[in-house]
Amino acid sequence: MPLTEVREAPSVCKPKQDDERHCRCYKGHGAGKHMVDDVEAPSLQKSTYYSRVSSEYTQNRIVKGGLKLAKKGFRTLRDECFKAKKIYEDPEFPPNDYSISFNGVTRRSYVWKRPRDIVDNPRFFIDGATRFDIQQGELGDCWLLAAVSNLTLNPQLFHVVVPCDQGFTDLYAGIFHFKFWQYGKWQEVVVDDMLPTYNGQLVFMHSKTKNEFWCALLEKAYAKMYGGYEALRGGNINESMVDLTGGVVEMVDLHNPPPKLFSLLWKAYRRGALIGCAIEPNNPAVQTESILPNGLIMRHAYSITRVTVVDIQSVGPKVKGKAELVRLHNPWGNETEWKGSWSDKSPEWATIADQEKQRLGLTFDDDGEFWMSYQDFIKNFTCVEICDVTPEVFDDDNSDDEGNGHRPPAEQVQKRYQMVLYEGAWASQHSAGGCRNFIDTFASNPQYTVQLEDPDVDDDDDLCTMVVSLMQKNVRQLKRYGVDYVPIGFTIYKLPPDVQPGKKLDTEFFKYNPSIAKVPFFLNTREITTRFRFPPGFYVIIPSTFEPEMTGEFLLRVFTEAKRK
């Protein structure tokens, strides 16, 4: 029987529309833009600033990596400062306009000051860290602030990112450190405490309490990691959530929500997941961060800080029903809040008992935090992004958990997933083959074989869950050079029994074998994640850019359910 060439529906590139939005930042012309390979960007003293890949360039990078001296850690640098009786000055992130703006031109004349020169009694923390500490400054990085706000609800993870072994008292030497997850490992970022000010006031992220500085220093460390404050202007909350947790983000489209979404949000909250949401308009001409009559903000990152159910009472003691509620936080931290049902001081609050209000810690302050009914939430917001250390929150939850609004301790959460991590690159004229639309070059893309052995526990269909996450590396670091995210995605093939696992698949294979799954769209975003359920067997994942010769480095993470004894 002659072989018949497979004709699949062409892959679709769906670029986002607007680069000015603060909650989701994509460029609409990314699908037709080719990166330049022959001009290497300056390293800016950090290996992570290298991202343009070609065969020759990859070899050069290995040589440079071998010549680099090991960086001194926070404690070593601080001890050296104590010994020399000096205050630390960061040579990698100097207090000048180039650390603020890519071209060194700023809208104002900023003065860099240490906290002790701004207030009389600076403190790193005052009564711990809460979401209400955070105030957004002039920088359009609400996508970061919303994630940090959520992180404060998980003290154990928060202090991984913001270590407690620093401050402005006995251990003060003008040096601070933070940790961020970068492409498979935690990276320490050391900074001094010089901060940009205008008229004696901090201009970027700061605390509501004037002499508390953990917020401002965290943002500075994050800006240093990405090459300057301007690199943080515009972004997607899923980037910052992953950088703060090392987790995996799965997006829920509220235009087509999954069944039992409220239960899913409840479970995610109780597991300590970071949850963000936003409103994306159908009309791309809608201005970024425009305020709607109901108080919500378009193209703005919110964090979900609580999910719960309350008992509703009539005038008498008889319970009439229950209300599913979601609490949200606007990182602006001001009076710009929801004005509808269950908003601050709305009549709905008179229908619940005082004991219930006490359980919720109910306050009506102009602090950016407000409640909404679940029905109003899904009617007004368009997307939810859930970041968990593993993808477990998206598993079916058959428990009849009553949910008291308190999160369980981290050690009580059973880790059910195992992860395999691959690092790779799309190199010019070598491994940048584009999507399957370009069948003649598609086989040159990197290929990764994964074996699914045991069906999920309690899966009646004997299928295995596999979550695949593809991330572009080192792009935001090169934002100052005009580099932007290219459209990425992946295609999955089931390996026939007669093909040896691990063998490189060629063009003939892809011509005559259909894919078993692929991403819905190729998106020019940092990371794209999709969940699948397959029978046991061998599967080949082909990560690619949308068009050939789009180059870059990537990280591929594959999550499968761990084997049970």
C-alpha positions in Angstrom: 0.0 0.0 0.0 1.5 3.4 -0.9 2.1 5.9 1.8 -0.1 8.9 1.9 1.4 12.2 2.9 -0.4 13.7 5.9 -1.9 17.1 5.4 -2.5 18.7 8.8 -4.3 22.0 9.4 -1.6 24.7 9.4 -0.3 26.0 12.7 -1.6 29.4 13.7 0.4 32.3 14.9 -1.7 34.5 17.1 0.3 37.5 18.2 -1.1 39.7 20.9 -2.0 43.3 20.1 -0.4 45.8 22.4 3.1 46.3 23.9 2.0 49.1 26.2 -0.3 47.0 28.4 1.1 46.2 31.9 -0.5 42.9 32.7 0.2 41.2 29.4 2.9 42.5 27.1 3.2 41.2 23.5 4.0 42.8 20.2 1.6 42.3 17.3 4.3 42.3 14.6 6.4 39.5 16.2 5.3 36.8 13.8 7.1 38.4 10.9 10.2 39.7 12.7 13.5 37.9 12.3 16.2 38.3 14.9 19.7 39.2 13.8 22.4 36.6 14.5 25.6 38.2 13.4 25.7 41.0 16.0 26.4 39.9 19.5 24.9 42.0 22.3 27.2 43.2 25.1 27.2 41.0 28.1 26.5 43.7 30.7 28.6 41.7 33.1 26.0 38.8 33.3 26.1 35.6 31.4 22.3 35.6 31.2 22.4 38.6 28.8 23.4 36.3 26.0 20.5 35.0 24.0 21.0 35.2 20.3 22.1 31.8 19.1 24.0 30.5 16.1 26.3 27.5 15.9 29.4 29.7 16.1 28.0 31.8 18.8 27.2 28.8 21.0 30.8 27.7 20.9 32.0 31.2 21.8 29.6 31.3 24.7 31.1 28.1 26.1 34.6 29.6 26.0 33.5 32.7 27.7 31.7 30.8 30.4 34.9 28.9 31.1 36.9 32.1 31.6 34.4 33.8 33.9 35.4 34.1 37.6 33.1 32.8 40.2 30.9 35.6 41.7 31.2 36.3 45.4 28.1 35.6 47.4 26.1 38.0 49.6 27.8 36.9 52.9 31.3 37.1 51.5 30.7 40.6 50.2 29.1 41.7 53.4 32.0 40.3 55.5 34.4 42.1 53.3 32.5 45.4 53.9 32.6 44.8 57.7 36.3 44.1 57.6 37.1 47.1 55.5 34.6 49.3 57.4 32.9 50.5 54.3 29.4 50.6 52.8 28.8 48.4 49.8 28.6 49.9 46.3 27.4 47.6 43.6 29.7 47.8 40.6 27.3 45.9 38.3 24.3 48.2 38.8 25.6 51.8 39.3 23.4 54.6 40.5 23.0 56.4 37.2 20.4 57.1 34.5 21.5 54.1 32.5 20.2 51.8 35.3 16.8 53.5 34.9 16.6 54.1 31.1 18.1 52.1 28.3 19.5 55.2 26.6 20.4 57.1 29.7 17.6 59.7 29.1 15.1 60.1 31.9 12.0 62.1 32.2 13.3 63.7 35.4 16.5 64.4 37.2 16.7 61.5 39.8 18.9 61.5 42.9 20.0 58.2 44.2 20.0 58.0 48.0 20.4 55.3 50.6 17.4 54.7 53.0 19.3 56.3 55.9 19.5 59.5 53.9 15.8 59.4 53.1 14.3 58.7 56.6 15.7 58.8 60.1 14.9 55.2 61.1 15.0 52.9 58.1 13.8 49.3 58.5 13.8 46.3 56.2 10.5 45.0 57.6 8.0 46.6 59.9 5.7 44.0 61.5 6.5 41.6 58.7 5.6 41.8 55.1 2.0 42.1 53.8 0.3 42.8 50.5 -0.8 46.2 51.9 2.8 47.3 52.1 3.2 47.5 48.4 2.7 50.8 46.5 3.3 51.1 42.8 5.5 54.0 41.6 6.1 55.5 38.2 7.2 52.3 36.6 4.6 50.3 34.7 5.3 47.0 36.4 2.0 46.1 38.1 2.6 42.6 36.6 5.4 42.2 39.2 3.6 44.0 42.0 0.6 41.7 41.7 2.8 38.6 42.0 4.7 40.0 45.0 1.4 40.9 46.7 0.3 37.3 46.3 3.7 36.0 47.5 3.3 37.7 50.9 0.4 35.3 51.6 2.9 32.4 51.6 5.6 33.3 54.2 7.6 30.2 53.7 8.1 30.9 50.0 8.3 34.6 50.5 11.4 34.3 52.6 13.1 32.1 50.0 12.8 35.2 47.7 13.4 37.8 50.5 15.8 36.3 53.0 15.5 37.5 56.6 19.3 37.7 57.2 19.6 41.4 56.4 18.5 44.7 57.6 19.5 48.2 58.7 20.6 47.5 62.3 23.5 45.2 63.5 24.0 43.5 60.1 23.9 46.7 58.0 26.6 47.2 55.4 24.6 48.8 52.6 24.2 45.4 50.9 21.1 43.2 50.4 20.3 40.1 48.5 17.2 38.4 46.9 16.6 35.1 45.1 14.8 34.5 41.9 14.1 31.4 39.9 15.7 31.7 36.5 15.5 28.9 33.9 15.7 25.9 36.1 17.6 27.2 39.2 17.5 29.8 41.9 19.8 32.8 41.4 21.0 35.1 44.0 21.0 38.8 43.1 23.0 41.2 45.3 22.4 44.9 45.3 23.4 48.0 47.3 20.7 50.1 48.9 21.0 53.2 46.6 17.5 54.0 45.4 16.3 56.6 42.8 14.4 59.5 44.4 12.7 62.8 43.3 12.2 65.6 45.8 13.4 63.2 48.5 10.7 60.6 47.7 11.1 57.1 46.2 9.9 57.1 42.6 9.4 53.4 42.0 7.9 50.5 44.0 7.9 51.4 47.7 6.1 50.6 51.0 3.1 52.3 52.3 5.1 52.9 55.5 7.8 55.4 54.6 10.6 53.9 56.6 10.1 50.3 55.3 12.3 49.3 52.4 11.9 45.6 51.5 9.6 46.5 48.6 11.9 49.0 46.9 15.0 46.8 47.3 13.2 43.7 45.9 12.2 45.7 42.8 15.7 47.0 42.4 17.2 43.4 42.5 14.6 42.3 40.0 15.5 45.2 37.7 19.2 44.4 38.0 18.5 40.8 37.0 16.8 42.0 33.8 19.2 44.9 32.9 17.5 48.0 34.3 14.3 49.5 35.6 13.0 50.1 32.0 13.2 46.4 31.3 10.3 45.9 33.8 8.0 48.3 31.9 5.2 46.1 30.6 4.9 42.4 31.2 2.8 39.4 31.9 2.0 38.4 35.5 2.9 34.8 34.6 6.5 35.8 34.2 6.9 37.3 37.6 4.9 34.4 39.3 7.3 31.9 37.8 10.4 34.0 38.7 9.2 34.1 42.3 8.3 30.5 42.7 9.9 28.3 40.1 6.3 27.0 39.5 4.4 26.3 36.3 1.6 28.6 35.1 -1.6 27.4 33.5 -4.0 29.9 32.0 -7.8 29.8 32.2 -9.7 31.6 29.5 -12.9 32.9 31.2 -14.6 33.2 27.8 -14.6 29.4 27.9 -14.0 28.3 31.5 -13.6 24.7 32.6 -16.3 23.0 34.6 -16.1 23.6 38.4 -13.8 26.6 38.0 -14.7 27.9 41.4 -13.7 24.6 43.0 -10.4 24.9 41.0 -9.7 28.4 42.3 -10.6 27.3 45.8 -8.2 24.4 45.6 -5.4 26.5 44.1 -5.8 29.1 46.9 -5.7 26.5 49.6 -2.6 25.0 48.1 -0.8 28.3 48.3 -0.7 28.9 44.5 -0.2 32.4 43.2 -3.3 33.5 41.2 -3.4 36.5 38.9 -6.1 37.8 36.6 -6.8 40.5 34.1 -9.3 42.1 31.7 -8.3 41.9 28.0 -10.7 43.9 25.8 -11.9 42.7 22.4 -10.9 46.1 21.0 -7.1 46.5 20.9 -7.5 50.3 20.7 -8.7 50.4 24.3 -6.2 52.4 26.3 -4.0 50.6 28.8 -5.1 50.9 32.4 -8.3 52.8 31.5 -10.7 52.7 34.4 -14.2 51.3 33.8 -17.4 52.8 35.4 -17.5 49.7 37.7 -14.1 50.6 39.1 -12.1 47.8 37.3 -9.1 48.6 35.2 -8.5 47.3 31.7 -5.2 45.6 30.9 -4.1 45.7 34.5 -2.7 42.8 36.6 -4.7 41.9 39.7 -3.9 39.2 42.3 -6.5 36.9 43.8 -5.9 36.9 47.6 -8.7 34.7 48.8 -11.4 32.3 47.6 -14.2 31.3 50.0 -17.9 30.6 50.5 -20.0 32.5 53.0 -23.4 31.8 54.5 -26.2 34.3 53.6 -28.9 35.0 56.1 -32.2 36.7 56.0 -33.2 39.3 58.6 -33.9 36.4 60.9 -31.4 33.6 61.9 -32.5 31.3 59.1 -29.8 30.6 56.5 -31.0 31.3 53.0 -28.0 30.1 51.0 -24.4 30.5 50.3 -22.3 32.9 48.2 -19.1 32.1 46.4 -16.7 35.0 46.8 -13.3 36.0 45.4 -11.1 38.7 47.0 -8.8 40.7 44.7 -6.0 43.1 45.2 -5.2 46.0 42.9 -1.4 46.7 43.3 -2.1 50.4 43.1 -3.2 50.1 46.7 -5.7 52.9 46.6 -9.4 53.6 46.3 -9.6 52.3 42.7 -11.8 49.2 43.5 -14.8 47.3 42.3 -18.1 49.2 42.8 -20.7 46.4 42.3 -22.1 43.7 44.5 -20.0 42.7 47.5 -17.8 45.8 47.2 -16.8 47.8 50.2 -19.9 48.7 52.3 -22.3 47.3 49.7 -25.7 46.1 51.2 -24.8 42.4 50.6 -22.5 42.5 53.6 -25.6 43.0 55.8 -26.8 39.5 54.9 -23.9 37.6 56.6 -23.3 37.2 60.4 -20.8 39.1 62.3 -18.9 35.9 63.0 -18.6 35.3 59.3 -17.3 38.9 58.8 -14.7 38.2 61.6 -13.6 35.0 59.8 -13.0 37.0 56.6 -11.1 39.8 58.4 -13.4 42.2 56.7 -12.3 45.8 56.4 -13.5 48.6 54.1 -10.3 50.6 53.5 -9.1 52.4 50.4 -6.3 49.8 50.0 -7.0 48.4 46.6 -8.5 45.2 48.0 -12.1 44.2 47.4 -14.5 41.3 47.2 -16.6 40.2 44.2 -19.1 37.4 43.7 -17.7 34.6 41.6 -20.5 35.2 39.1 -19.4 38.9 38.7 -15.8 37.9 38.6 -16.1 35.6 35.6 -18.5 38.0 33.9 -16.0 40.9 34.1 -12.5 39.3 33.9 -11.3 37.5 30.8 -8.3 35.4 32.0 -7.0 33.8 35.2 -3.4 32.5 35.6 -2.6 30.0 38.3 1.0 29.4 39.3 1.7 26.3 41.5 5.0 24.6 42.3 3.5 21.5 40.5 0.4 21.3 38.2 -1.5 19.4 40.8 -4.2 22.1 41.4 -5.6 21.3 37.9 -6.2 17.7 38.8 -9.8 16.5 39.5 -10.7 17.3 43.1 -13.4 15.0 44.4 -13.1 16.0 48.0 -16.0 17.7 49.7 -13.7 20.1 51.5 -15.7 22.7 53.4 -12.9 25.3 53.1 -12.3 27.4 56.1 -10.3 30.0 54.2 -7.0 29.0 55.7 -4.2 27.5 53.7 -2.7 24.2 54.8 1.0 24.1 55.8 3.3 23.4 52.9 4.5 20.2 54.4 1.0 18.8 54.3 0.7 19.2 50.5 1.5 15.9 48.7 3.8 16.4 45.7 2.4 14.2 43.0 4.3 15.3 39.9 7.8 14.8 38.7 9.5 17.1 36.3 12.0 16.6 33.5 13.8 19.7 32.3 15.6 20.2 29.0 17.6 23.2 27.8 18.0 23.8 24.1 18.3 26.4 21.3 17.0 27.2 17.9 20.3 27.9 16.1 20.5 29.6 12.7 20.8 27.1 9.8 21.0 24.2 12.2 18.0 23.8 14.5 15.6 26.7 13.8 13.2 24.8 11.5 9.9 26.6 12.3 6.5 25.0 12.8 5.1 22.1 10.8 3.8 24.5 8.2 7.5 24.4 7.0 7.7 20.7 6.5 11.0 20.7 4.7 12.8 22.2 7.7 10.6 21.1 10.6 12.7 18.0 11.3 15.8 20.1 12.1 14.1 21.4 15.3 15.2 19.9 18.7 13.4 16.7 19.5 12.7 15.3 23.0 11.4 11.8 23.7 9.2 11.2 26.8 7.9 7.9 28.1 4.5 7.7 29.8 4.4 4.5 31.8 1.6 4.3 34.4 -1.9 5.7 34.0 -2.9 8.4 36.5 -4.2 7.1 39.8 -8.0 6.7 39.7 -8.1 7.5 36.0 -11.0 5.4 34.6 -9.7 5.9 31.0 -6.2 4.6 31.8 -4.6 7.8 30.5 -1.5 9.6 31.7 -1.4 13.4 32.4 1.4 15.3 30.8 1.9 19.0 31.2 4.3 20.6 28.8 5.8 24.1 29.4 8.0 25.9 26.8 9.9 29.0 27.9 12.0 31.4 25.9 15.2 32.3 27.7 17.1 35.6 28.2 14.8 37.8 26.1 13.8 40.4 28.7 17.5 40.9 29.5 18.0 42.0 25.9 15.0 44.3 25.7 17.3 47.3 25.7 18.6 46.2 22.3 15.2 45.8 20.7 15.0 42.1 21.1 11.5 40.8 21.8 9.7 37.5 22.2 9.1 35.5 19.0 6.1 33.2 18.5 6.7 29.8 20.0 4.9 26.5 20.5 5.3 22.8 20.3 3.9 19.7 18.5 3.7 16.2 19.9 3.9 12.9 18.1 3.3 9.4 19.4 6.2 7.1 18.5 5.1 4.0 16.5 6.2 0.6 18.0 8.7 0.1 15.1 10.6 3.3 15.7 13.4 3.2 18.3 13.0 5.7 21.1 15.6 8.5 21.0 16.2 8.2 17.3 16.1 11.5 15.4 12.9 11.7 13.3 13.4 12.8 9.8 11.3 14.8 7.3 9.8 11.6 5.8 8.4 10.6 9.2 6.6 14.0 9.6 5.2 13.8 6.1 3.5 10.5 6.7 2.6 10.6 10.4 0.1 13.0 11.9 0.8 14.7 15.2 -1.2 13.6 18.2 -1.4 17.1 19.8 0.0 20.7 19.6 -0.5 24.1 21.2 -3.7 25.9 20.1 -1.7 28.9 18.9 2.0 30.0 18.6 2.3 33.0 20.9 5.0 35.6 21.2 5.1 35.3 25.0 7.8 34.1 27.3 6.2 30.8 28.2 3.4 28.7 26.9 1.9 25.7 28.8 -0.6 23.1 27.8 -2.0 20.0 29.6 -2.6 16.7 27.8 -3.9 13.2 28.6 -2.4 10.3 26.6 -2.3 6.5 26.7 1.0 5.0 28.0 3.8 5.0 25.4 6.7 7.0 23.9 6.0 10.6 22.8 8.3 13.1 20.9 7.9 16.8 21.7 9.1 19.2 19.0 9.5 22.8 20.4 9.8 25.4 17.6 9.3 29.0 16.6 6.5 29.8 14.2 8.8 30.5 11.2 12.2 29.1 10.4 15.4 31.0 11.3 13.9 32.6 14.3 16.6 32.0 16.8 16.8 31.8 20.6 17.4 29.7 23.7 14.6 27.8 25.4 13.7 25.7 28.5 11.3 22.8 28.1 9.7 21.4 31.2 7.6 18.2 31.2 5.5 17.3 34.2 4.1 13.8 34.6 2.4 12.2 37.6 5.0 10.5 39.8 5.0 6.8 40.2 3.2 5.5 43.3 4.4 2.6 45.4 
